[in-house]
Amino acid sequence: MRLDKLAITAQEAFQNSMGVASDAESAVIQPIHLLKALLDADENNLAAIIKRIGADPKRERRGRARPEVAGRHAHADAGQ
């Protein structure tokens, strides 16, 4: 993928999703990592996208529906 061909905001979101994946100790960037990066960015255009899918942007921003991003350690703890 050529990041230089994406819009600046898309580049930033993708780069931030790499950090989210890294924080979750995941070697692969999953869609949930990108979603968390977008929600954390607090971009105005994200509210329009959230409305289009039928969700409440204010609720998302308050954090009630923020995705929990899990990595390797979350799976190890699940069996305890």
N, C-alpha and C positions, 0 to 999 in steps of 0.2 A: 504494500500500500504506500502510495506517495503522499505523505502528510502535507507537503508543500502545495499540493493541488486543492486542499480543503480550505474553506474560509477560516479566518483567524480564530473565530470563536469555536469552530469545530476542532481545530488543531489544539486549542487550549483544553477543551473538554476531553479529547482523546489522551493528551499528555497527563491530565489530572487523573484520568481513569487508570493509567499505568501506576500512579502513586497509590491509588485506592487498592488495586490488585496487589501491589507490593506490600502495603500495610497489612493486607489479609493473608500474606504469605502464599499468594497464588502465582504460579508461573505463567498462567494464561489470563488474558483480560476477557472477562465475561460481560454480557450485557448488563448485569446488575452493577458491575463496577462503573460502567459508563453512566448508568442512571444515577448512582450516588454522586458521581462527579458533577453531573448536570444539576442535580438538586442543590449540592453544596455551592455551586457557582452563583446561584441566585440571579440568573439572567432573566430579563423581562420577557423575552420571546418564549421562554420555557412555560410561562403561565398560559400562553395561548395553546401550546401543544397539550398541556395537561387538561385544559378545558375540552379540547377536541376529543380526547379519549374518554371523557365523561367523569373526570376526577375533579376535586376541588383544590385549586392551587394554594389557597390560604391554608388548608389543612395540611398539604404537603410541606409547606414552608414552616409550619409550626413543629413539624417533625414527627407527628403521630404515625405517619405512614412511611417514614424514611426506611429504606431497605437496610436490613442488617447484612453486612457483607462478611462472609465467613471464608476462612482459608483452611489450611491443613490442620491447625490446632482445634478448630471448632468441631471437625469430624472426630478427632481423637477423644474429645471430651463428651461426645454424644453417648458413648457407651457406658459412662460412669454413673 
